[in-house]
Each structure stands twice: as C-alpha cells, then as structure tokens.
Amino acid sequence: MSSQPIRIGIIGTGIFAHRHNRAYQAVGNEKFQLVACANRSKDKAVAFAKEVGIDDSAVYTNPMDLINDPNVDAVDVLLPVQFNREIIEAAVAANKHIMFEKPIAANLKDAREIVLLSQKAKTVVAVNENWSYHPLVCAVAEFVNQGGIGEIINFTYDSARPYSPNSPYHATKWRQNPEHPGGYLSDGCVHDMAHLVPILGKFASVAAFATKRHAIHVCEDTLATTIKLENGGVGVANFTFSTAGVKKMSLVVHGTKGTIELTDDTDVKLFNELGESVDIAPITSLKANAPGNGLADVEGELAAFYDAVRSGKKLGVSSEEAFHHLAFIVAALKSVETEQAVKLEQV
Amino acid sequence: MSSQPIRIGIIGTGIFAHRHNRAYQAVGNEKFQLVACANRSKDKAVAFAKEVGIDDSAVYTNPMDLINDPNVDAVDVLLPVQFNREIIEAAVAANKHIMFEKPIAANLKDAREIVLLSQKAKTVVAVNENWSYHPLVCAVAEFVNQGGIGEIINFTYDSARPYSPNSPYHATKWRQNPEHPGGYLSDGCVHDMAHLVPILGKFASVAAFATKRHAIHVCEDTLATTIKLENGGVGVANFTFSTAGVKKMSLVVHGTKGTIELTDDTDVKLFNELGESVDIAPITSLKANAPGNGLADVEGELAAFYDAVRSGKKLGVSSEEAFHHLAFIVAALKSVETEQAVKLEQV
C-alpha cells in the first residue's frame, strides 16, 4: 500500500476551494498534495493555482482535462451539485478517486445513478458531507445504536441558523437560481440529516410545513417536519435559516431506557431510567472510533478520504446515506406542496 | 359586589376532589366554602363530606339535586368530561356559576355547544385548565404578543412525561375506556396547548404521526406534530407519555427580532437580534399581570374563578380557547389516521 501523498486536482476554485486548501494543509503534506486545478474562468484558476502553489501546466478550464491528467490521483469536485454526476462518471471511468460536495446531486435520479456508480467503482467515491465527521456526534450515534437509551421512542430536533443578508453565499448565482430542490433547505438540511440519521436510523416518511421570511431567499427558508422512523419511533425536526441571531442545534432523543440530549456537536447530556443526569464517559470513550482520526468537519472528511483511499477504511457517510439525506428533503418539499405525508424514496 | 365566600358544591368526589379541596384551603376560607358534594356512590360522597366538613344534609347522589341546592353558588364538576355538557346546561339554567375539567368535552360537537352556552350565560362558565395559570408562562405570552421577539417565524416544543405503570390514573375506568378522543393524548395534550397557544397564537393546521410503546395505554402514547400557525409561522410539537424517567417541557420560539426559550414553567431565556443572551427582567415584570393573583396551577385557576365571579375579571382561558385546544388534538389524530395535513375546526 502506497504511503505517498494523494495527488489532488480541484475542480471549481470558488469560495470552498480555499477552505479545502486550508483543510489539506491541516491534515498534512504527507497525506495530500494539490497538483492541479480547473475552473471555467482561466483567470480564477490561475489565481488559485498561484495562491496554493500549483504549477501553471496543471491549470485547466475543462474539468475532463484535469481528470485525465496522469499526475492526478484523486479529483476534488467543488462545483454546483448538478454537475456531480457527469464528473463522477468521468472520474470513475478514468480510474480516479473522487470526492464531491453535498447534496449528492440536484435530483434523486442523478443521485440514484451516483449510488450505483459508487457501488461498482474500483476507486473511492466520496460525498463531502463534513457534518458526518464530528467525533462526538459519531460517538452518540454508536452509543444509541448499541442500545444505550433502549429503543428510540421519539425525538425533537431544532436546527436554527441566522438570516445573514451579507453572507457571501447569497451572491453565488447557483444559489440564487438553484437547480437542486428547495435551495437553502436542501443545501442546509442535508447537513442536519448527516447529524440525525446515524443517531436515529433511517427515516420512513415525513409531513411538513414551510414558510419564507426573507425575500433574498429564493425558496422557503423555514421547514417544520414530523417524521416516522424506520425503527417505529416518531419525532419532529425544525429547520430555520431565518432566526434573528441565534445559531443552535439541539437534539433530544427519548428512549425506553433513557434520554440523550445533544447540543450543537459539542455538548451531550444523558439521563437514566429514573430521569437522573448520569456520567457521559460511556459516550465520550467512543469518540476514538469516529472516522477522521479525531478531526472534525472538513478536516475530518479529508482525513477519512485518505484512509479510504490508502487503507480501504469505510467513509463516515456512504453515497447510499447521502441519497437518503436528499430523499428526505425531496419528500418534505413534496409534503409541503401536497399537504400529505410522503414516504422517502429508496435507492 | 358581595365579598362573601363563594359556596361551592363539588360533583364527583374522586382523586381530584381532594386536590381541589387543598387548593380551596390555599386560596382561603374568605373566598371559598365547600358546602355540598355529590357522587353516584353515596358512601364515597359521605366519606369525602366528612373529610372536608360538608354537612350530611348536603351530600347527594344525583348531581342535579346539588345544582338545585339553594345554598350552592357555584358548581365544581370533577366528572369524566363526557358529562360536562349536560351538567353545564343544568347549572346555567339554575343560574349557578360553574367550573369543569379539561378537555372541555369528549367531542367537538359538545364542545361547540358549551362555548355557545358560555357566551350566553349570565353566570361564569369556566374550564379548569390549570396550565393556563402559570404566571411566568402568562408573562412570556404577553411579552411575545407585545412583539418582544418580532414576528414568530418558528418554534420547537418538546413535552415529555414519563411512563409510570403505578400511576393511580391508569386505574380509573374512564381512562381505560375513554369516550374522549385519543385517551392520554387529549387528556395530556390540551395542557400543552394551554401552554403554547397564549404564546404562539392559534394553530391553523397540523400534520402528525403517532406511536404507542406501552400496552397499558389504551391509545397511542407519543404524538409528533408539525404545525402551521394562523400568524404564518410554522413549527413542531412533540408529546410523549413514554419516556423512561425524564419529565420536561421545552419551548423555543424564533422570531424576526430574537429567540425565547421556556423550560417547564419555571425558566426563561431571551436572546436578542445578535443571538446574545439578554436580561429577562422585561418578561418577569409582566408576571404581575397574570390571572390568579400570583398563584399557579389549580390554586391560580380557583383564585381566578373567584375574581371572575366577584369582579367580572377575565379568566386565564376562555371556553373558545379550550375548544381550540381540543380541536388541535382531534385534527392531529385525524392526520395520523389519514396521513394528510388537517385544518383545525372552528367554533
């Protein structure tokens, strides 16, 4: 097994390419080396290449040229998600590892094709879902899956992010005219799904209402859902991108043997059968098992990608799971429209 | 205006009659005097009368005889709610004040008749909803109604109560074979509605899932709902009577100008436009306006009943509001059955 750095080609040199560059640095030069980049606008690609030290000869305007660069081991796709499928097909065909941004695709048809492709691929096909790499969240998931609070009866989730008219994300054209369903909602809520599904298990069906409070948002910016889990539990999840200033995620899960509370991805509280607060050491000790070598967020996902490529380890999130995340948003938006409960589509 | 004690006749001398007796004592002998009681079982009525000091001559087996006792000013009805309508009609006809237990009735048809009756009655017709008399909850409601957090965008509510097989309530026949819809759910959730509606405003429609985890419960014991408010906001509310041991109510309301968090009926937190925690004095100062003379729970509702009878003050909850509370449960249960969003019925 090679211990050489994975030679990365970045496709799409926008806002998030800089974030990825910092994360590659943090994970370490012995694991990753940025060797190529591509952007429709040559100027932007050249500027990025200069900043991060990519050779001029490996700056492309056509992503297919980057994929076919023999120096590139793995492709890091940072394009609007409607382009994911085409690029993944090309990368797998060229025998390159690939990672790409969440949501997995702009629609469930493409998402389904990507899942099938990832199952057949000889290379690693990884959706970049940074929320799957919070060690404490992974530890809570493992604890609950081991029966730490008994059977899940129900749960309450509140995910609130502030409305910020000055966010650079508002300015991006693909966000102003999104091809993926729900705009901000799918963009943001798949993160929440990555937070929830490992802990709660898969979702069976959803009923939802939505509202919109800020004209700058192209779609509804607040989604309130009630959910039936595949394991029989029922619960609620609330997603708003419209608070005045509060930013918070709070998950409470009631089980037959206890209750667990997770706030953001940093704080956890555990209550026993008598409702008493008890020591969380049995949970935090599981953090060591989380993918990403103890790193969280984008750093964790890149570290896990390295382990998947070099050692065949499992990623923190599979493309099947990423399909499920998108299937939830699609079902919730359909429920808003039809005012009926909607079953989630399966791969 | 008389300042004499209101002379009370209690109909139904079960578990809650003792609770009411203690509350009457707490509010004070100068306001209330227990002068009569009625129970189908003469023995139970006599035992209760002895315990609380009611004269033997005012112990009845027929509630109509108690209503027509000229010594009785007000009737306190502690019967299974399917009897509310008949007793209220008789009391109003006899020109007696009356209070009766929540939910307002066993079905919306009776509930509607009770509302119409209460609007025409010359006497006070009061639903006993003790959760409408928590001074801090009333203060939060007033603060939010005054625009303290701007327009309501959305809310998350988690109401969790433990499963307790030894609860005396499980043994009561009318709970084992309830004539009101949803058994525990309507019994319990109308309390939650009394907590929520003053703060959030009326509910327009609901979509819900339910599950049942304990065979002792005759109906589903966990209800997860998503809600559209009449004011345009959307949110979620979770109700379970099935936790291992945790007992908690948590309400978070996100508005355009801030966020408010209310835990149980005792703790409140306020966040401003920047998401910073701020002083809650503007809220707690409103506690003085709450009905019930500063008393909470059953004591508060009895104190408010006194003020309504003697001074014409408004009660903490009207029969129209109590109708709305029941209409929510009825709509939620219909949504569970039909898997469609359901609009709440209006009086």
Interface residues (C-beta under 8 A of the other chain):
Chain A: I149 G150 E151 I153 N154 F155 T156 Y157 D158 A160 P162 S205 A207 A208 F209 A210 T211 R213 T222 L223 A224 T225 T226 I227 K228 G232 G233 V234 G235 V236 A237 N238 T240 S242 T243 A244 G245 V246 K247 S250 V252 H254 G255 T256 K257 G258 T259 F271 N272 E273 L274 G275 E276 S335 E339 Q340 A341
Chain B: I149 G150 E151 I153 N154 F155 T156 Y157 D158 A160 P162 S205 A207 A208 F209 A210 T211 R213 T222 L223 A224 T225 T226 I227 K228 G232 G233 V234 G235 V236 A237 N238 T240 S242 T243 A244 G245 V246 K247 S250 V252 H254 G255 T256 K257 G258 T259 F271 N272 E273 L274 G275 E276 S335 E339 Q340 A341
